[in-house]
Amino acid sequence: MNVITYGEHTIDPTKLPVESINALLRRGVSHFLGNEQASKLTAWIEATTKTANGAAPGDDEKAAKKAELIKAAIEALASGTVGTRVSGPRVEPIEAARNGIAKKEVLDILRAANIKVPKGEESVKFADGTEKTLAQMVATRLEKFGDRIEKEAAKKLADDARRVKAAQATTAAAESKTADALGL
């Protein structure tokens, strides 16, 4: 079992007495099956109420959803997937910067033309009859202006790195000055 870190403290679970491990397990299970599933249930009730024109689910529906959530949580415990997060691959910083610049440009163009920004799979129909989602518009922007956007993204990353380095230098100087003043 791995060492657990909490702030500056570390705990080796293999050196804890069984009573402590059992107490932590009881608290953890109580929190996981109680608070975390209750939070998911509340979110489900709110989402269901919004999609049902203000009609909240009944007590039977809530009880069934709660049982479903707890069952899924127990299955996650048994399968060892609690605490693991599934996410897609992260993009490189330059790609994230390029995408951000292209998206901002598309949003600026849409807003300037008083066109509602599409969400998710919604699309905008243009005068020539083509329809595009926001993601497709961003991709088109990158295709047409990729070189310029790439240069802007590289400049932005370099500027960000310079700002971080300057902030670190300022912090280090302030810490050194404080340490000198305290005689450390």
Long-range contacts (C-beta under 8 A, 24 or more apart in sequence): 29-77, 32-73, 32-77, 32-82, 33-70, 33-73, 33-74, 36-73, 37-66, 37-69, 37-70, 37-73, 38-66, 40-69, 41-65, 41-66, 41-69, 44-69, 93-157, 94-150, 94-153, 94-154, 94-157, 97-152, 97-153, 97-154, 97-156, 97-157, 98-142, 98-146, 98-149, 98-150, 98-153, 99-138, 99-142, 100-153, 101-149, 101-152, 101-153, 101-156, 102-138, 102-141, 102-142, 102-145, 102-149, 103-134, 103-138, 105-141, 105-145, 105-149, 106-134, 106-137, 106-138, 106-141, 110-137
